[in-house]
Amino acid sequence: MDYNIKKVGLKDLDTTAELFNLYRVFYRQEEDYEKCKKFLQERLDNEQSNIFIVFVEDKAVGFVQLYKLYHYIKLQKQWLLSDLFVHPDYRGKGLSVALIDRAKQWCDETGACGLMLETEKTNDIGNKLYPRCGFEYDGNHNYYYWWK
């Protein structure tokens, strides 16, 4: 399958927000395109995330979003692979792997030591995909959240 991956800019906001909205619906959130668009615009305006979109025949069908973090052991920058989504009609064609490979390339381009991610235990697709892409499961840590 022929595809093209490009780094998102503000001119890509509408297309990115459409995909981000679908991604959130996948995670059982209410559809809210305008809120998604505002959220992404803030991330891009403030240079808080880097987003890459995959296109098939000029149609945006998936994305990956990365946030900068710092690793306390390696004492280097790393990227949080926060969001990865491929439209259901285009799954199983290697596009998720291509987006992950582009994220790894971004690590090289930015001098980062690597990627980290977390996903729901119920995300069967992701929990099979990530080890195939070279990610190692970290069973030594518990992740806790505090929500205001």
C-alpha positions in Angstrom: 0.0 0.0 0.0 1.4 3.4 -0.9 1.2 6.0 1.8 2.8 9.2 2.8 3.5 10.5 6.4 3.8 14.2 7.1 4.4 16.3 10.2 1.3 18.3 11.1 1.1 22.1 11.0 -1.7 24.4 11.7 -2.9 24.2 8.1 -3.6 20.5 8.8 -5.7 21.2 11.9 -9.1 20.3 10.5 -8.0 17.0 9.2 -6.1 16.2 12.4 -9.1 17.1 14.6 -11.3 14.8 12.6 -9.0 11.8 13.2 -8.4 12.8 16.9 -12.2 12.9 17.4 -12.5 9.4 16.0 -9.6 8.3 18.2 -11.4 9.6 21.3 -14.6 7.9 20.3 -12.6 4.6 20.1 -11.8 5.2 23.8 -15.5 5.6 24.7 -15.5 9.4 24.8 -18.3 11.6 23.5 -17.8 13.0 20.0 -16.7 16.6 20.1 -14.9 17.8 17.0 -14.7 21.5 18.1 -13.2 20.6 21.5 -10.7 18.3 19.8 -9.8 21.0 17.3 -9.2 23.6 20.1 -7.2 21.1 22.1 -4.9 20.3 19.2 -4.5 23.9 18.2 -3.3 24.7 21.7 -0.8 21.9 21.5 0.5 23.1 18.2 0.4 26.8 19.0 2.5 26.2 22.2 4.8 23.6 20.5 3.7 21.1 23.2 3.3 18.1 20.9 4.4 16.8 17.5 1.9 15.0 15.3 2.4 13.0 12.2 -0.4 12.0 9.9 -0.4 9.1 7.4 -2.1 9.7 4.1 -3.3 7.0 1.6 -4.2 8.4 -1.8 -4.3 12.0 -0.3 -6.8 10.9 2.4 -5.7 11.3 6.0 -6.3 7.9 7.7 -4.2 7.9 10.9 -1.9 9.8 13.2 0.6 9.6 16.0 1.0 12.3 18.6 4.2 12.7 20.7 4.9 14.8 23.8 8.4 15.6 25.1 9.4 14.1 28.4 12.8 13.6 30.2 14.1 10.2 31.4 15.4 10.3 35.0 17.9 7.4 34.5 19.2 8.2 31.0 19.2 12.0 31.8 18.0 12.6 28.3 14.9 13.8 26.4 12.4 11.1 25.4 9.1 11.1 23.7 5.8 10.0 25.1 3.8 8.2 22.3 0.6 9.5 23.7 -1.8 8.8 20.8 -1.8 6.4 17.9 -4.8 5.9 15.7 -5.5 4.4 12.3 -9.1 4.6 10.8 -10.7 1.1 11.1 -11.1 0.9 7.3 -7.3 1.1 7.0 -6.2 -1.2 9.8 -4.1 -4.3 9.1 -2.2 -2.7 6.3 1.0 -1.8 8.2 0.1 1.9 8.8 0.4 1.8 12.6 3.9 0.3 12.2 4.8 3.0 9.7 3.6 5.7 12.2 5.6 4.1 15.0 8.7 3.9 12.7 8.2 7.6 12.0 8.1 8.3 15.7 11.3 6.4 16.1 12.9 8.4 13.3 11.7 11.6 15.2 13.7 10.3 18.2 16.8 10.2 16.0 16.1 13.6 14.5 15.6 15.3 17.9 18.4 13.5 19.8 15.9 11.7 22.1 16.8 8.4 23.9 13.5 6.7 22.9 9.8 6.4 23.2 7.5 5.4 26.0 3.8 4.6 26.0 1.0 3.2 28.0 -2.2 1.7 26.8 -5.3 0.1 28.3 -5.0 -3.6 29.3 -8.2 -4.1 27.1 -6.5 -2.6 24.0 -5.9 -6.0 22.3 -4.7 -4.4 19.1 -2.1 -2.2 20.8 -0.9 -4.8 23.2 -0.1 -7.1 20.3 1.3 -4.3 18.1 3.8 -2.7 20.5 5.9 -5.7 21.3 6.1 -6.5 17.5 7.5 -3.0 17.0 10.3 -3.5 19.6 8.6 -2.1 22.7 9.3 -3.9 25.9 6.6 -4.4 28.6 7.6 -2.8 31.9 6.0 -5.0 34.6 8.1 -3.3 37.3 6.1 -0.1 37.5 2.6 0.8 38.5 1.0 3.8 36.8 -1.1 6.0 39.0 -3.3 9.0 38.1 -4.6 11.9 40.0 -7.4 13.8 38.4 -8.6 17.2 39.5 
